[in-house]
Structure formats: C-alpha cells, structure tokens
Amino acid sequence: MFNPPAKAVEMAANSGEYKANLPWNQLLVRGIMGGAYIAMGAGLCTVCSTGVASLAPGLAKLVGGAVFPVGLILIIMTGMELVTGDMMLLPLAILKRKASFSQLLKVWFWVYIGNLIGSLIYALIMAYGPLKSFKNGEWIVNSFGQTAIGIAEAKVLPYISGGALGWLSCLVKGIGCNWLVNLAVMGSFAASTVIGKFFMIWFPIMTFVASGFEHCVANMYFIPAGMLLGANVTIVDWWLWNEIPATIGNIIGAVIFVAMVYWYAYGREI
C-alpha cells in the first residue's frame, strides 16, 4: 500500500504548514535532536568505512552509504527536525498557500541553528569517545579517528586548492545531495507502512552518501569531528569552502528539483 503522488505532495505541504506554525523553541529543540541524529549516522559511517578503502574505494563508499541513513530514519520516525528536509517542505507549503515566506525563514533559521548545536555535541562525544583510545595512560587518535581526520580534510582541502571552481564543485554536490534527500522525504509520505518508509528513506540516502555529495548538516559533524582530532582545517576554511556552498546547493536542490517540480506535476490536483 502506498499514497499516490498527489496525496503525498498534499501530505508534504501539510507537514510544511505544521512546521511553519511551530514556535521557535520547539524548532530549536527538535533541530538539536535532528542534528544529533544525522551525526549518529555520520559517526557510524566513519567507523564502518574505516579500513575498507584500502580494499576498494567504491566499497568503502557503499558501506558508509549503507549505514548513514539511520539518521534520517530516526528523524522522520520520531518527529524531529532537519533543515535540509525543511528546505523542501516549507517552499512546498508556500506554493500551496499554506505558509508565508517569513515563516519559512523562521523555520530554516532555528532548525539550522539547532542542527548545528546537535551535530557539535555529538562530534564532541565521538571525538573524545570512540575516535580516541588510551595507550600508556595517554589519549591517542585511533584508526577510526584517523578516518575522521581524513574525511574532514577531504571535504575542505580539495575545494580550497580548486579555488572558485572548487567552491562551485561543493555547491553542485550540495544540489545533488538535497535532490536525493528530499526524494527520500517525499518517498516517506508516499509510503503508508513503517517498512515502506524505511526503504523509501534508505535507498536515496545511501545513493547520496555513496555518490560523494555534500550535506550541510552531515558536514556539521564530519568536519568539526575531524578538526577536534587534529585535521588541517580551520573554522573559516570549514564555513567558506564547505558549509556555505553546500547549504546554498542544498537549498537549490530542494526548492527547484523537488518542491517546484512536484508542485507543478501534482500539487494542483488536490
């Protein structure tokens, strides 16, 4: 059993309307949890992919992609907030005349801040927990931590070396990412059972991670976690060369390729 596209779009717009009317403190708290849940998937991705790249780089991406979706599954199933999903739901609600632009800005702002806080909290837990070990009474970065450092540097340094084209590359990867993320969100409305929602979320999220796209909230964990362990990345580098272009790309991917397309195709049928 599943909901036809027109009904799924109407349900997504109703969800956007609901979020638009939430007070800021609810958005913040739910955003903190949402950021932490994405970070849980990102941390699991880091641990599970450690050592696999030496066997086959593509296999490492597949393994990481296979476990990362736990974050969005937790968010959707438990009712928390993720700004990259709201980048589609709020514009869709506006197109359906169920929300205003000022409400969109409110939701995006507070959920973004909440996602950042939750991601940083979990990055601290991982950086001083599973990603380090005791040896001779001292903290040392273990193999999982070395993977975290490598991920953080790989998400920033190549873009810096590419200059303007590197910045554009990150933005384009952000578009591809949130196109897939919001197909997962839309798919969760199309599915009418728990197992159906699970698979509709899992496959698109696995695809974006394995493809190497950029997700602004996941990077709120990946990059700070590596920085805490010694990655050669500064706060300015993180935001200028990844977080900002990835966020812009995520907005484009969500608004143009999902919200506007599905509103045009099905949004006026109900």
ChimeraX attribute file (.defattr): number of C-alpha atoms within 10 A of each C-alpha:
attribute: neighborCount
match mode: 1-to-1
recipient: residues
	/A:1	8
	/A:2	15
	/A:3	15
	/A:4	12
	/A:5	18
	/A:6	18
	/A:7	17
	/A:8	22
	/A:9	29
	/A:10	21
	/A:11	18
	/A:12	24
	/A:13	27
	/A:14	19
	/A:15	18
	/A:16	27
	/A:17	24
	/A:18	15
	/A:19	22
	/A:20	27
	/A:21	14
	/A:22	13
	/A:23	12
	/A:24	15
	/A:25	12
	/A:26	17
	/A:27	28
	/A:28	23
	/A:29	20
	/A:30	23
	/A:31	29
	/A:32	26
	/A:33	25
	/A:34	32
	/A:35	34
	/A:36	28
	/A:37	27
	/A:38	29
	/A:39	31
	/A:40	25
	/A:41	23
	/A:42	30
	/A:43	26
	/A:44	18
	/A:45	25
	/A:46	25
	/A:47	17
	/A:48	18
	/A:49	20
	/A:50	18
	/A:51	14
	/A:52	16
	/A:53	13
	/A:54	9
	/A:55	9
	/A:56	11
	/A:57	12
	/A:58	13
	/A:59	15
	/A:60	21
	/A:61	20
	/A:62	19
	/A:63	20
	/A:64	25
	/A:65	26
	/A:66	20
	/A:67	22
	/A:68	27
	/A:69	30
	/A:70	21
	/A:71	23
	/A:72	27
	/A:73	24
	/A:74	18
	/A:75	20
	/A:76	18
	/A:77	12
	/A:78	12
	/A:79	12
	/A:80	21
	/A:81	29
	/A:82	27
	/A:83	27
	/A:84	26
	/A:85	23
	/A:86	25
	/A:87	26
	/A:88	31
	/A:89	31
	/A:90	32
	/A:91	26
	/A:92	30
	/A:93	29
	/A:94	19
	/A:95	18
	/A:96	19
	/A:97	11
	/A:98	17
	/A:99	22
	/A:100	16
	/A:101	13
	/A:102	10
	/A:103	18
	/A:104	22
	/A:105	14
	/A:106	19
	/A:107	27
	/A:108	22
	/A:109	16
	/A:110	23
	/A:111	30
	/A:112	26
	/A:113	18
	/A:114	27
	/A:115	34
	/A:116	23
	/A:117	22
	/A:118	26
	/A:119	31
	/A:120	22
	/A:121	17
	/A:122	22
	/A:123	27
	/A:124	16
	/A:125	13
	/A:126	22
	/A:127	21
	/A:128	18
	/A:129	11
	/A:130	15
	/A:131	26
	/A:132	19
	/A:133	16
	/A:134	10
	/A:135	10
	/A:136	6
	/A:137	7
	/A:138	9
	/A:139	11
	/A:140	15
	/A:141	21
	/A:142	16
	/A:143	16
	/A:144	22
	/A:145	27
	/A:146	19
	/A:147	19
	/A:148	33
	/A:149	26
	/A:150	17
	/A:151	18
	/A:152	25
	/A:153	21
	/A:154	14
	/A:155	21
	/A:156	24
	/A:157	17
	/A:158	15
	/A:159	21
	/A:160	16
	/A:161	11
	/A:162	12
	/A:163	12
	/A:164	11
	/A:165	12
	/A:166	19
	/A:167	21
	/A:168	17
	/A:169	22
	/A:170	26
	/A:171	27
	/A:172	20
	/A:173	22
	/A:174	30
	/A:175	28
	/A:176	22
	/A:177	28
	/A:178	33
	/A:179	26
	/A:180	24
	/A:181	31
	/A:182	27
	/A:183	22
	/A:184	25
	/A:185	24
	/A:186	25
	/A:187	24
	/A:188	26
	/A:189	24
	/A:190	23
	/A:191	20
	/A:192	14
	/A:193	12
	/A:194	11
	/A:195	10
	/A:196	17
	/A:197	22
	/A:198	21
	/A:199	17
	/A:200	21
	/A:201	26
	/A:202	23
	/A:203	17
	/A:204	23
	/A:205	29
	/A:206	21
	/A:207	19
	/A:208	23
	/A:209	25
	/A:210	19
	/A:211	16
	/A:212	15
	/A:213	20
	/A:214	28
	/A:215	25
	/A:216	27
	/A:217	26
	/A:218	24
	/A:219	24
	/A:220	27
	/A:221	32
	/A:222	26
	/A:223	29
	/A:224	24
	/A:225	30
	/A:226	24
	/A:227	21
	/A:228	17
	/A:229	21
	/A:230	16
	/A:231	19
	/A:232	14
	/A:233	20
	/A:234	13
	/A:235	11
	/A:236	10
	/A:237	15
	/A:238	21
	/A:239	18
	/A:240	16
	/A:241	25
	/A:242	28
	/A:243	26
	/A:244	17
	/A:245	24
	/A:246	30
	/A:247	25
	/A:248	16
	/A:249	26
	/A:250	31
	/A:251	24
	/A:252	22
	/A:253	27
	/A:254	30
	/A:255	23
	/A:256	15
	/A:257	19
	/A:258	24
	/A:259	29
	/A:260	17
	/A:261	14
	/A:262	19
	/A:263	20
	/A:264	12
	/A:265	12
	/A:266	17
	/A:267	22
	/A:268	13
	/A:269	12
	/A:270	9
